[in-house]
Amino acid sequence: MAIPISYNIRNLKLRKGLTIMTALGIALTVTTVVFLMALLAGLKQAFVSSGDPLNVLVLRKGSTAELSGGFDANLFPTLKNLPGIAKDKNGEPMVSGEWVVVIVLPRRDGTGEVNVTVRGMMEDGLEMRQLPADKPKVNLVEGRWFRSGQREVVVSSSIHRRFANTNVGDTIQFGKGPWQVVGIFDAGGSAYESEVWGDVNQMASDFDRQGAFASAYLRATDAASANALKNAVSDDQRLKLDGMLETDYYAKQTSSGGPIKVVGYMVGFIMGIGSIFAAMNTMYAAVAYRSREIATLRVIGFSKPSILTSFVFESLVLSLLGAMVGIILMLPFNGMSTGTSNAVTFSEVVFALRMTPTVILYAFIFALVMGFFGGLAPAWHAARQNILTALRG
Amino acid sequence: MTLTTFVTKSAFRNKRRTVLTMMSIAFSLALLTVMMTIWRAFYIDNGSEQSTQRLITRHRVSLTFSLPIYYEQKIKTVPGVVEVVPTQWFGGKYIDDKPEHFFAQFATDPQELFKVYTDFKIPADQLEAWQHDRAGAVVDSELAKKFHWKVGDRITLMGTIWDANPELTIRGIYTAPQPTQSLYFDRKYFEESVPIMKDQSGTFGILADSAADVPKVAAAVDDMFHNSPQQTKTESEKAFGLDFVAMLGNVKAFILGICGAVVFATLLVAANTMAMSIRERTREVAVLKTLGFTRKAVLTLFVGEAVVVAILAGVAGIVLGTGLMYLASHNPQAGFFQGIGVNWATKILALFLAGIVGCLAALVPSYHASQVDIVEGLRYIG
């Protein structure tokens, strides 16, 4: 027969101080781990939600990133005439030749300069990123889009928040002179959230890169033709180009979170062990205070396994309490954005801490594991103690 | 019985509890030691004496732009500059693009490299062999160990930035005070394979007269190119490295946050234990007082007990942390931690923090204990 749950809950309530302190200790461990996991989740989201499965990215063969590409603009018409490309608003194939460069911008808070990605694109590039029409990848939130042939740029909303001189109407300096900021766009936490966009020809001439493109984007009509397009580009021996789905390209870049992951596992592991010992301590104390009570339970007829289960359960409740407090402590930080460098482009990726359901689930599992291991030995001790000695004690 | 033995004996009256508490504190302090060591390596250490004399010049806009090679001669004319060497990031793949096969590759001038990087040691005959083979390369000794390379081995790098696959023969293996994970090869070979980079270099390494001259040289170099089409950004080697650390995000805040959480968690654990153990002894406190111990003496006894436990746990934690750091820095995969060890200052600071935590943790419960009314205390049955 099982010991009622209310027995454990009442016990935890009885020793409020002890319960609160232990739960807080576990909470701090959970907070730290949740923080690191939320960081990783945000980073992952920035990359995974980037790109559209219908966009095919074309790079020079052997090149792994847009920044390290570069192919002759003469190849562009060939790309444009490939089958399966959607039509733009003028009825032409929707294809955009692009240049990606990295520039330094001063942070708004004056804490130094950071590398930021600038993307030069054609009008089709803007159009394909505002697809699908009902749920566009990027939205204009202020001002207007840049016009081709003008020294105009639009900045993402997180760049706008974090960097100086990025209000609509301001000018930023890079390349061969000033560029006017004409709009701010929102890219919903994707990698575009870390970019500044302008006209590709203006940009190429500013960086002396006319006659070539770093990459090209082809918009496929549907998923099947996206795959076909990708293969058509890669298989054409004359082109010496590689085609890939934009989503795959970004998925590969999540590796930028590697160091955070390593530190996260290490910190979680070590702090977890420390918390297990602390929980053990509390549970041993709980058992010691109640040794006569436990013996009485045994006399009444509760079996050893039910006592063991009861105390492990009490420890689990304790750790759950800790997990809840820990997660609540982290809630104010949810959505706080920070930047890290993309190991592929050397430029800053802005991403937000995201307490996704997975993160919260893992936090609970982590806390329960701590509670289980912390409670096991004391519960074992409680179940095995000698009834007579305990009753006399 | 002296006071010290009394304190130690009371600290271990409930062995299991004390050991568990110590383990918990020890693990937290191990983490704290590791975190403080990383902090030190990033923000306090200056590297070898020679490295404090070095600067790196790059294009002001970004590392992805290059500078004309003639800048080398111009930089040499700046007062305080001893030697200059062009270094160009190649960024090729070796074997495949798995992160464990990644290492830094630079195209450079074999005649100049070791004149600027004076703390890199290479046998004279190997250096000469490299200078005479334009398809030769020199590699860091740690890197050579990792890939089991010997002098004379041939390797092929696959360019990702440029369409070039240099085939190199390892002509020399150098040792650096801190592992660099780098390979250097002749820029002439690089220029042949990548014509677009002819007479271009991404960065220049500069050796200054003395560490004191570094800021002056940096300013002078940047001033010199202020009105040229390619402006430069010159900073000390340390600052240049920190730019990469900064790319990981707000590392300072992360480390501080983790350290704060660890210290606070330790404080809770220690306070918890002390509260438990002092409440148990309410009657003993009353006895002590009857014997003539003053409130202050009782307070001191309990605080001392907590400090003893915390310090002992601190020692264990520091040993554990040092061990962890040793493992991390000797793991061939962990380029991040290469060459970082725990130093005495960190150990002493960690121990000091442990003591403070013990002291703070015991203050409130000990104060309550010292305030116990003798008659009430004697009646206390727990």
HADDOCK unambig.tbl for C-alpha pairs under 7 A between the chains (distance, minus, plus):
assign (segid A and resid 18 and name CA) (segid B and resid 272 and name CA) 6.52 0.50 0.50
assign (segid A and resid 21 and name CA) (segid B and resid 268 and name CA) 6.14 0.50 0.50
assign (segid A and resid 21 and name CA) (segid B and resid 272 and name CA) 6.39 0.50 0.50
assign (segid A and resid 25 and name CA) (segid B and resid 265 and name CA) 5.06 0.50 0.50
assign (segid A and resid 25 and name CA) (segid B and resid 268 and name CA) 6.12 0.50 0.50
assign (segid A and resid 25 and name CA) (segid B and resid 269 and name CA) 6.76 0.50 0.50
assign (segid A and resid 28 and name CA) (segid B and resid 261 and name CA) 6.13 0.50 0.50
assign (segid A and resid 28 and name CA) (segid B and resid 265 and name CA) 6.27 0.50 0.50
assign (segid A and resid 32 and name CA) (segid B and resid 258 and name CA) 6.61 0.50 0.50
assign (segid A and resid 62 and name CA) (segid B and resid 160 and name CA) 5.66 0.50 0.50
assign (segid A and resid 63 and name CA) (segid B and resid 160 and name CA) 4.60 0.50 0.50
assign (segid A and resid 63 and name CA) (segid B and resid 161 and name CA) 6.06 0.50 0.50
assign (segid A and resid 64 and name CA) (segid B and resid 160 and name CA) 6.14 0.50 0.50
assign (segid A and resid 68 and name CA) (segid B and resid 160 and name CA) 6.59 0.50 0.50
assign (segid A and resid 68 and name CA) (segid B and resid 161 and name CA) 4.22 0.50 0.50
assign (segid A and resid 69 and name CA) (segid B and resid 161 and name CA) 6.39 0.50 0.50
assign (segid A and resid 102 and name CA) (segid B and resid 62 and name CA) 6.19 0.50 0.50
assign (segid A and resid 103 and name CA) (segid B and resid 61 and name CA) 5.24 0.50 0.50
assign (segid A and resid 103 and name CA) (segid B and resid 62 and name CA) 5.58 0.50 0.50
assign (segid A and resid 104 and name CA) (segid B and resid 61 and name CA) 5.63 0.50 0.50
assign (segid A and resid 104 and name CA) (segid B and resid 62 and name CA) 6.41 0.50 0.50
assign (segid A and resid 267 and name CA) (segid B and resid 31 and name CA) 6.95 0.50 0.50
assign (segid A and resid 270 and name CA) (segid B and resid 27 and name CA) 6.09 0.50 0.50
assign (segid A and resid 270 and name CA) (segid B and resid 31 and name CA) 6.63 0.50 0.50
assign (segid A and resid 271 and name CA) (segid B and resid 27 and name CA) 6.79 0.50 0.50
assign (segid A and resid 271 and name CA) (segid B and resid 28 and name CA) 6.02 0.50 0.50
assign (segid A and resid 273 and name CA) (segid B and resid 27 and name CA) 6.97 0.50 0.50
assign (segid A and resid 274 and name CA) (segid B and resid 23 and name CA) 6.81 0.50 0.50
assign (segid A and resid 274 and name CA) (segid B and resid 24 and name CA) 4.04 0.50 0.50
assign (segid A and resid 274 and name CA) (segid B and resid 25 and name CA) 6.67 0.50 0.50
assign (segid A and resid 274 and name CA) (segid B and resid 27 and name CA) 5.23 0.50 0.50
assign (segid A and resid 274 and name CA) (segid B and resid 28 and name CA) 6.02 0.50 0.50
assign (segid A and resid 275 and name CA) (segid B and resid 24 and name CA) 6.45 0.50 0.50
assign (segid A and resid 277 and name CA) (segid B and resid 20 and name CA) 5.50 0.50 0.50
assign (segid A and resid 277 and name CA) (segid B and resid 21 and name CA) 6.79 0.50 0.50
assign (segid A and resid 277 and name CA) (segid B and resid 23 and name CA) 6.59 0.50 0.50
assign (segid A and resid 277 and name CA) (segid B and resid 24 and name CA) 5.15 0.50 0.50
assign (segid A and resid 278 and name CA) (segid B and resid 20 and name CA) 6.91 0.50 0.50
assign (segid A and resid 278 and name CA) (segid B and resid 21 and name CA) 6.41 0.50 0.50
assign (segid A and resid 278 and name CA) (segid B and resid 24 and name CA) 5.88 0.50 0.50
assign (segid A and resid 278 and name CA) (segid B and resid 269 and name CA) 6.14 0.50 0.50
assign (segid A and resid 281 and name CA) (segid B and resid 17 and name CA) 5.92 0.50 0.50
assign (segid A and resid 281 and name CA) (segid B and resid 20 and name CA) 6.16 0.50 0.50
assign (segid A and resid 281 and name CA) (segid B and resid 21 and name CA) 6.97 0.50 0.50
assign (segid A and resid 338 and name CA) (segid B and resid 249 and name CA) 6.67 0.50 0.50
assign (segid A and resid 339 and name CA) (segid B and resid 249 and name CA) 5.08 0.50 0.50
assign (segid A and resid 340 and name CA) (segid B and resid 247 and name CA) 5.07 0.50 0.50
assign (segid A and resid 340 and name CA) (segid B and resid 248 and name CA) 4.67 0.50 0.50
assign (segid A and resid 340 and name CA) (segid B and resid 249 and name CA) 4.13 0.50 0.50
assign (segid A and resid 341 and name CA) (segid B and resid 247 and name CA) 4.29 0.50 0.50
assign (segid A and resid 341 and name CA) (segid B and resid 248 and name CA) 5.63 0.50 0.50
assign (segid A and resid 341 and name CA) (segid B and resid 249 and name CA) 6.92 0.50 0.50
assign (segid A and resid 348 and name CA) (segid B and resid 247 and name CA) 6.90 0.50 0.50
